[in-house]
Structures are given as C-alpha cells and as structure tokens.
Amino acid sequence: MANNMDNIDSRMLQQFVMDNVTPRKCLIVASGVKNHKEYVDLVKERLGELLPVPEHNYVRDQAEYIGGEYRTWTETPATSITLAFESCPWTSDDVHAYYVMNQLIGSATAFSSGGPGKGMHCRAVTNLMQKHNYVDGAAALNSHFSDSGLFGMTIEGPGSHSQELMSLLVEELNGLKGPIDEVELNRAKNILKMNVLMAMERTEDRLEEIARNFMTYGDLTFHQYCDKIDAVTSSQINAVSSKLLAGKPTLLVTGGAINLVPSVTDVARQLN
C-alpha cells in the first residue's frame, strides 16, 4: 500500500533478496539451445554465482484467508460490488473446475455485450447484461496461489439499484450449484481450451509456462491442461461451488450508494 512506502528501507530490501533470490529458488530455462555445455558456460559467465545463504532458516508463512467486509464511498452515481471466497491452491485437483466455472460466468461490459470472441454466450451476458438494463458490467474473478486462492464475481451498475445488483450476484453464484446443461458446459470447455492454446502459441510463452510449471509442481503438467479441462463434469462443479460458497465471504463495495448493499452476514445467509 502507498502509506507503507516509508517503511521500506535498504535493509528490508536486502533481507528480501537474501530470503528469496537464492540458488534453490532460481530456475534458468532456455529454448532452441544447440550446445548445452556452451549454454551452461554462458549462464555462469553472465549471471555469476549466487552466494549460498542459510535457506533452511527461512520459512515462508502460509497465507491465512480472513474474509470480511470493506466499503469505501466515492463520488460517483455507480456502485461496484465484489464478492469472493477462498478457493484452492495450484496443487488442488479442483483448479480446472474453477477455471471452467470462471469461463461459464465470463465477463461483460455495457459497451460490448457480445460478438466474435467476446464471450457472447457466457452467463454474465445472457443472464445479466441481456436481461437487466441496470447492469453496466459483470465478471467472474479467479486467482490461485501456492497456498490458497480466490473465486467470486464483480458487478457494476447505478447506485439506485444496489440491492438488485447484490441479489443478481448472489443468484449467479448460487446457480453454479445446480445442474449445468451439457451444451453450455462443452462450450465453456472449448473456449477455455482455445484460450489456453492461444496463450502458449509463442515459444517465449511456452518457455515461461514450463518454468512456472516446474517451480510450482516440480514437474511439467502443461501438456495435461486440455485433458483435465475435458474431464470436468457438472457434478464436480456443483460440489466445488457448494463447498466454496459455504465458506467465509469477502465483500468489497465502492460507489456513492454503498449503504444500500446488504451486509456480508446477510449475503452469507442468502448463499446458504
């Protein structure tokens, strides 16, 4: 945060480097190498040698999900609501289900409600934008980390419809607990697989994904992505979303009519 900048000094930065930029935490990858020995010699010459540090003395604290509610008033006629829950880390078997869920909801904005490649059939468009003229934008959010994750939704619209916006958001998340039509599910899977493959078209992107794979899993799993996406079922999504929404919510509200949005306690009651 900006108000914490004054607390950062040279000693703190040096300690961060000693804790994080260490031999065991560094991975150097390359593509198109014809002479491996020459490549290794060049790496040693250009990067030098990292001095050994007592890595065993440093243990990173695991993230702790807290949840809660935060509202901030802004001078605008619109209200923005974000509702999220703790999901799972990268190593969980449910990661691919969350990505399919993210694709099912998708995203939509008032100035572009559809069209080629814009997620015309996602629920943010078909269930929200096309049915309710007061929805200016809606999108799923999905993030995974080494020890936790977040899944939820953001919705925006006029402050005068703040309560309705919250109700729609809750209804959309609850909708993931019901049976999902096979056509809709397969469409979401196909779009997701297309996005994955397009994201790894370039050699540089594939190389980065290989490095992230190895650092995260200790193995290469990117070639399994499409198969694992295909294996996601409606019942798995129902089970994952039911477990997700039974957890502690995090509610963020910004805008000029923040007091019209129900409390996080009321939201949790509606979801369960």
C-alpha positions in Angstrom: 0.0 0.0 0.0 1.1 3.6 -0.7 1.1 4.5 3.0 3.6 1.7 3.7 6.3 3.0 1.3 8.1 5.0 4.0 8.7 1.7 6.0 10.7 0.2 3.2 14.4 0.8 3.5 17.7 -0.7 2.1 17.9 -3.2 4.9 14.4 -4.6 4.2 15.2 -4.9 0.5 18.5 -6.6 1.2 16.7 -9.1 3.5 14.1 -9.8 0.9 16.8 -10.6 -1.7 18.6 -12.9 0.8 15.3 -14.7 1.6 14.1 -15.0 -2.0 16.8 -14.7 -4.6 18.8 -17.8 -3.6 20.2 -20.8 -5.6 17.4 -23.2 -4.7 14.8 -20.6 -5.7 16.3 -19.8 -9.1 15.4 -21.6 -12.3 17.1 -20.8 -15.6 15.4 -22.1 -18.8 16.1 -21.6 -22.5 14.7 -22.7 -25.9 16.5 -23.7 -29.1 19.8 -24.4 -27.4 22.1 -26.4 -29.7 25.0 -26.8 -27.4 24.0 -27.4 -23.8 27.6 -27.1 -22.4 28.0 -23.7 -24.2 24.7 -22.6 -22.8 25.7 -23.6 -19.2 29.1 -21.8 -19.6 27.3 -18.6 -20.8 24.9 -18.7 -17.9 27.8 -19.0 -15.4 29.7 -16.2 -17.1 26.8 -13.8 -17.4 25.0 -14.4 -14.1 27.9 -15.4 -12.0 27.4 -17.4 -8.8 24.8 -16.7 -6.2 26.4 -16.8 -2.7 25.0 -19.5 -0.5 22.7 -18.4 2.3 21.1 -20.3 5.2 17.9 -21.1 3.4 16.8 -23.6 6.0 16.5 -20.8 8.5 13.8 -19.1 6.4 10.3 -20.4 6.3 7.6 -18.5 4.4 4.4 -18.1 6.5 1.4 -19.6 4.8 -1.3 -17.2 3.8 -4.3 -17.1 6.0 -7.7 -16.2 4.4 -9.6 -13.8 6.6 -12.7 -12.7 4.7 -14.8 -9.8 5.9 -16.3 -6.6 4.5 -14.9 -3.3 3.2 -16.9 -0.4 1.9 -15.5 2.9 0.5 -17.5 5.9 -0.6 -16.6 7.5 -3.9 -18.3 10.4 -5.6 -20.0 8.5 -8.4 -23.5 7.5 -9.3 -22.5 3.9 -9.8 -21.9 1.1 -7.4 -19.4 -1.7 -7.8 -19.7 -4.9 -5.7 -17.2 -7.7 -5.5 -18.0 -10.9 -3.6 -15.3 -13.6 -3.3 -14.5 -16.7 -1.3 -11.4 -18.8 -0.6 -10.9 -21.4 -3.3 -7.8 -23.6 -3.6 -4.1 -23.5 -4.3 -2.5 -24.6 -7.6 -1.8 -28.1 -6.4 -5.5 -28.9 -5.8 -7.4 -31.2 -8.1 -10.2 -28.6 -8.2 -8.2 -26.0 -10.1 -9.5 -27.0 -13.5 -13.1 -26.9 -12.3 -12.6 -23.4 -11.1 -11.3 -22.3 -14.5 -14.4 -23.8 -16.2 -16.6 -22.1 -13.6 -14.8 -18.8 -14.4 -15.5 -19.4 -18.2 -19.1 -20.2 -17.5 -19.8 -16.9 -15.9 -17.3 -15.0 -18.1 -17.4 -11.2 -18.3 -19.4 -8.5 -20.0 -19.4 -4.7 -20.2 -22.1 -2.3 -21.3 -20.3 -1.1 -24.4 -19.7 -4.6 -25.7 -22.3 -7.2 -24.9 -21.3 -9.8 -27.4 -19.7 -10.5 -30.8 -17.0 -12.8 -32.1 -14.5 -13.8 -29.4 -16.2 -11.7 -26.7 -17.9 -14.5 -24.7 -21.4 -13.8 -26.1 -22.8 -17.0 -24.6 -21.3 -16.6 -21.1 -23.7 -16.1 -18.2 -22.5 -12.5 -17.5 -24.0 -11.6 -20.9 -27.0 -14.0 -21.2 -28.2 -13.9 -17.6 -27.2 -10.4 -16.6 -26.5 -7.9 -19.4 -29.2 -9.0 -21.7 -31.9 -9.3 -19.1 -31.3 -6.4 -16.8 -30.8 -2.9 -18.2 -29.2 -1.6 -15.0 -26.2 -4.0 -15.1 -23.3 -2.0 -16.6 -20.8 -4.7 -16.1 -20.2 -8.1 -14.6 -17.3 -10.6 -14.5 -16.0 -13.6 -12.7 -12.7 -13.5 -10.8 -10.5 -16.5 -10.3 -7.0 -16.5 -8.8 -4.8 -19.3 -7.5 -1.6 -19.1 -5.4 0.8 -21.6 -3.9 -1.1 -21.8 -0.7 -4.7 -20.5 -1.3 -6.9 -18.9 -3.9 -9.9 -16.7 -4.6 -13.1 -17.1 -6.6 -16.0 -14.8 -7.0 -17.7 -12.1 -9.0 -17.8 -8.4 -9.6 -20.9 -6.5 -10.7 -21.5 -2.8 -11.5 -24.5 -0.6 -12.1 -26.4 2.5 -10.9 -26.3 3.1 -7.1 -30.1 3.3 -7.1 -30.1 -0.4 -8.0 -27.5 -1.5 -5.4 -29.7 -4.0 -3.7 -30.8 -5.6 -7.0 -27.2 -5.8 -8.1 -26.3 -7.7 -5.0 -29.2 -10.1 -5.4 -28.2 -10.8 -9.0 -24.6 -11.5 -8.0 -25.7 -13.9 -5.2 -28.2 -15.6 -7.6 -25.5 -16.1 -10.2 -23.0 -17.7 -7.8 -25.8 -19.9 -6.4 -26.5 -21.0 -10.0 -23.2 -22.9 -10.1 -24.7 -25.3 -7.5 -27.4 -26.5 -10.0 -27.1 -28.9 -12.9 -25.2 -27.4 -15.9 -26.5 -28.1 -19.4 -24.1 -30.3 -21.4 -24.1 -27.8 -24.4 -23.2 -24.9 -22.1 -20.5 -26.9 -20.3 -18.9 -28.1 -23.5 -18.9 -24.6 -25.0 -17.2 -23.2 -21.9 -14.6 -26.0 -22.0 -13.9 -25.4 -25.7 -13.4 -21.7 -25.2 -11.2 -22.3 -22.2 -9.0 -24.8 -24.2 -8.8 -22.3 -27.1 -7.6 -19.6 -24.7 -5.0 -21.9 -23.2 -3.6 -22.9 -26.5 -3.5 -19.4 -27.9 -1.7 -18.2 -24.7 1.1 -20.7 -25.5 1.4 -20.1 -29.2 4.7 -18.2 -28.9 7.9 -20.0 -27.9 8.6 -17.4 -25.2 5.2 -18.0 -23.6 5.7 -21.8 -23.6 9.1 -21.4 -22.1 7.7 -19.2 -19.3 4.9 -21.8 -18.7 7.4 -24.6 -18.4 9.4 -22.6 -15.8 6.3 -21.8 -13.8 5.2 -25.5 -14.0 8.4 -26.8 -12.7 8.7 -24.2 -9.9 5.1 -24.9 -8.8 4.8 -28.7 -9.2 8.3 -29.9 -9.6 7.2 -31.4 -12.8 5.8 -30.4 -16.3 2.0 -30.5 -16.4 1.1 -28.0 -19.1 0.6 -30.8 -21.7 -2.2 -32.2 -19.5 -4.3 -28.9 -19.4 -6.8 -29.8 -22.1 -7.3 -33.3 -20.9 -8.0 -32.1 -17.4 -10.4 -29.4 -18.7 -12.3 -32.1 -20.6 -12.6 -34.2 -17.5 -14.5 -31.6 -15.6 -18.2 -32.6 -15.0 -21.3 -30.8 -14.0 -21.4 -32.7 -10.7 -17.8 -31.7 -9.9 -18.6 -28.0 -10.5 -21.7 -28.4 -8.2 -19.6 -30.0 -5.5 -16.8 -27.4 -5.8 -19.2 -24.4 -5.8 -21.2 -25.8 -2.8 -18.0 -26.1 -0.8 -16.8 -22.7 -1.9 -20.0 -20.8 -1.1 -20.2 -22.5 2.4 -17.0 -20.7 3.3 -16.5 -17.2 4.7 -17.2 -14.4 2.2 -15.2 -11.3 1.4 -17.3 -8.3 0.3 -16.0 -5.2 -1.3 -18.3 -2.3 -2.1 -17.4 1.0 -3.7 -19.5 3.9 -5.0 -22.0 6.5 -3.9 -24.7 4.3 -2.5 -22.7 1.8 -0.5 -25.1 1.7 2.4 -27.9 0.2 0.2 -25.9 -3.0 -0.3 -26.7 -5.8 2.2 -24.1 -6.7 4.8 -21.7 -9.6 4.4 -23.7 -11.5 7.1 -26.9 -11.2 5.1 -25.1 -12.3 1.9 -23.7 -15.4 3.6 -27.2 -16.2 4.8 -28.6 -16.0 1.3 -26.0 -18.2 -0.1 -26.6 -21.0 2.5 
